[in-house]
Amino acid sequence: MEHKSCLSWLLIMTMITIFLIPQSRAVCIEEEQKALLEIKTSLINLYGYEVDVMVLPTWVDHGECCDWERVKCNRTTGHVTTLLLKNLKGNLEDNIRIDFKDPTENLWPLNISIFLQFEELGRLDLSWNYLDNFVLNTDVETLLSLKKLEILDLISKLTMRSFLLCIMWFNIFFDMLVK
């Protein structure tokens, strides 16, 4: 009887411990947090510091980067596993006055090698950001060294000029078929 009482007490204490003590969470890796802030800075530098509060406002140099918008981390290791950076530049341009009409006039010169800091990165979405073609043509291969990267989304990185050229060539081709 006393044995059952001890087991019941032990079971109750285990349940209390599980439910009352917060689950431990890994803390964001410092090098990765610095890399995230460098990504934000590169976008701010494109427009000037007056847009600082509009660009990724949760990305600040204090706090837990695993809680930042567009960032997902491994709960055990604290390493960044997912970066959803889709349309950052477009969202920013919707909120500020832009002095140019063609988005390709202000390409984002993102340093692709910054992503090498994220050793557990499995998904990277950079689509719809008007990235500099030179950077993409020369630096994207560096991402091959990220062993866990399974999804890299650069879709719709077409510049407006490229898109218009594609439409123009399609129209010429279509006109030739119709005639």
Contacts in CASP RR format, 6 or more apart in sequence:
PFRMAT RR
TARGET T0000
AUTHOR 0000-0000-0000
METHOD contacts of the structure
MODEL  1
MEHKSCLSWLLIMTMITIFLIPQSRAVCIEEEQKALLEIKTSLINLYGYE
VDVMVLPTWVDHGECCDWERVKCNRTTGHVTTLLLKNLKGNLEDNIRIDF
KDPTENLWPLNISIFLQFEELGRLDLSWNYLDNFVLNTDVETLLSLKKLE
ILDLISKLTMRSFLLCIMWFNIFFDMLVK
25 66 0 8 1.000
25 75 0 8 1.000
26 66 0 8 1.000
26 73 0 8 1.000
26 74 0 8 1.000
26 75 0 8 1.000
26 76 0 8 1.000
26 77 0 8 1.000
26 78 0 8 1.000
26 79 0 8 1.000
27 64 0 8 1.000
27 66 0 8 1.000
27 78 0 8 1.000
28 64 0 8 1.000
28 65 0 8 1.000
28 66 0 8 1.000
28 73 0 8 1.000
28 78 0 8 1.000
28 80 0 8 1.000
29 77 0 8 1.000
29 78 0 8 1.000
29 79 0 8 1.000
29 80 0 8 1.000
31 117 0 8 1.000
32 65 0 8 1.000
32 79 0 8 1.000
32 80 0 8 1.000
32 117 0 8 1.000
32 118 0 8 1.000
33 61 0 8 1.000
33 65 0 8 1.000
34 117 0 8 1.000
35 114 0 8 1.000
35 115 0 8 1.000
35 117 0 8 1.000
35 118 0 8 1.000
36 59 0 8 1.000
36 65 0 8 1.000
36 68 0 8 1.000
36 71 0 8 1.000
36 80 0 8 1.000
37 59 0 8 1.000
37 61 0 8 1.000
38 111 0 8 1.000
38 114 0 8 1.000
39 85 0 8 1.000
39 110 0 8 1.000
39 114 0 8 1.000
40 55 0 8 1.000
40 56 0 8 1.000
40 59 0 8 1.000
42 108 0 8 1.000
42 109 0 8 1.000
42 110 0 8 1.000
42 111 0 8 1.000
43 55 0 8 1.000
43 56 0 8 1.000
43 88 0 8 1.000
43 89 0 8 1.000
43 92 0 8 1.000
43 108 0 8 1.000
43 110 0 8 1.000
44 51 0 8 1.000
44 52 0 8 1.000
44 55 0 8 1.000
46 89 0 8 1.000
46 106 0 8 1.000
46 108 0 8 1.000
46 109 0 8 1.000
47 55 0 8 1.000
47 92 0 8 1.000
47 96 0 8 1.000
47 106 0 8 1.000
50 96 0 8 1.000
51 92 0 8 1.000
51 96 0 8 1.000
54 92 0 8 1.000
54 95 0 8 1.000
54 96 0 8 1.000
55 88 0 8 1.000
55 92 0 8 1.000
56 68 0 8 1.000
56 69 0 8 1.000
56 70 0 8 1.000
56 88 0 8 1.000
57 69 0 8 1.000
58 67 0 8 1.000
58 68 0 8 1.000
58 69 0 8 1.000
59 65 0 8 1.000
59 68 0 8 1.000
59 69 0 8 1.000
65 71 0 8 1.000
65 73 0 8 1.000
65 80 0 8 1.000
66 72 0 8 1.000
66 73 0 8 1.000
66 78 0 8 1.000
66 80 0 8 1.000
70 83 0 8 1.000
70 84 0 8 1.000
70 85 0 8 1.000
71 80 0 8 1.000
71 82 0 8 1.000
71 83 0 8 1.000
71 84 0 8 1.000
72 80 0 8 1.000
72 81 0 8 1.000
72 82 0 8 1.000
72 83 0 8 1.000
72 84 0 8 1.000
73 79 0 8 1.000
73 80 0 8 1.000
73 81 0 8 1.000
74 81 0 8 1.000
74 120 0 8 1.000
77 120 0 8 1.000
79 118 0 8 1.000
79 119 0 8 1.000
79 120 0 8 1.000
79 121 0 8 1.000
80 118 0 8 1.000
80 120 0 8 1.000
80 121 0 8 1.000
81 120 0 8 1.000
81 121 0 8 1.000
81 122 0 8 1.000
81 123 0 8 1.000
81 148 0 8 1.000
82 121 0 8 1.000
82 122 0 8 1.000
82 123 0 8 1.000
82 124 0 8 1.000
83 115 0 8 1.000
83 118 0 8 1.000
83 121 0 8 1.000
83 123 0 8 1.000
83 124 0 8 1.000
83 125 0 8 1.000
84 123 0 8 1.000
84 125 0 8 1.000
85 124 0 8 1.000
85 125 0 8 1.000
85 126 0 8 1.000
85 129 0 8 1.000
86 125 0 8 1.000
86 126 0 8 1.000
86 127 0 8 1.000
86 128 0 8 1.000
86 129 0 8 1.000
86 153 0 8 1.000
87 127 0 8 1.000
87 128 0 8 1.000
87 129 0 8 1.000
88 108 0 8 1.000
88 129 0 8 1.000
89 103 0 8 1.000
89 108 0 8 1.000
89 128 0 8 1.000
89 129 0 8 1.000
89 130 0 8 1.000
90 103 0 8 1.000
90 128 0 8 1.000
90 129 0 8 1.000
90 130 0 8 1.000
93 103 0 8 1.000
98 106 0 8 1.000
100 106 0 8 1.000
102 160 0 8 1.000
102 161 0 8 1.000
103 130 0 8 1.000
103 159 0 8 1.000
103 160 0 8 1.000
104 130 0 8 1.000
104 159 0 8 1.000
104 160 0 8 1.000
104 161 0 8 1.000
106 130 0 8 1.000
107 130 0 8 1.000
107 131 0 8 1.000
107 132 0 8 1.000
107 133 0 8 1.000
107 159 0 8 1.000
108 129 0 8 1.000
108 130 0 8 1.000
108 131 0 8 1.000
108 132 0 8 1.000
109 132 0 8 1.000
109 135 0 8 1.000
110 126 0 8 1.000
110 129 0 8 1.000
110 131 0 8 1.000
110 132 0 8 1.000
110 135 0 8 1.000
111 135 0 8 1.000
111 139 0 8 1.000
112 135 0 8 1.000
112 136 0 8 1.000
112 139 0 8 1.000
112 140 0 8 1.000
112 142 0 8 1.000
112 143 0 8 1.000
113 139 0 8 1.000
113 142 0 8 1.000
115 121 0 8 1.000
115 124 0 8 1.000
115 142 0 8 1.000
115 143 0 8 1.000
115 146 0 8 1.000
116 142 0 8 1.000
116 143 0 8 1.000
116 145 0 8 1.000
116 146 0 8 1.000
118 146 0 8 1.000
119 146 0 8 1.000
119 147 0 8 1.000
119 148 0 8 1.000
120 148 0 8 1.000
121 146 0 8 1.000
121 148 0 8 1.000
121 149 0 8 1.000
122 146 0 8 1.000
122 148 0 8 1.000
122 149 0 8 1.000
122 150 0 8 1.000
122 151 0 8 1.000
123 149 0 8 1.000
123 150 0 8 1.000
123 151 0 8 1.000
123 153 0 8 1.000
124 143 0 8 1.000
124 149 0 8 1.000
124 151 0 8 1.000
124 152 0 8 1.000
124 153 0 8 1.000
125 151 0 8 1.000
125 153 0 8 1.000
126 152 0 8 1.000
126 153 0 8 1.000
126 154 0 8 1.000
126 157 0 8 1.000
127 153 0 8 1.000
127 154 0 8 1.000
127 155 0 8 1.000
127 156 0 8 1.000
127 157 0 8 1.000
128 156 0 8 1.000
128 157 0 8 1.000
129 157 0 8 1.000
130 157 0 8 1.000
130 159 0 8 1.000
131 154 0 8 1.000
131 157 0 8 1.000
133 159 0 8 1.000
136 154 0 8 1.000
136 157 0 8 1.000
140 154 0 8 1.000
143 149 0 8 1.000
143 152 0 8 1.000
158 166 0 8 1.000
END
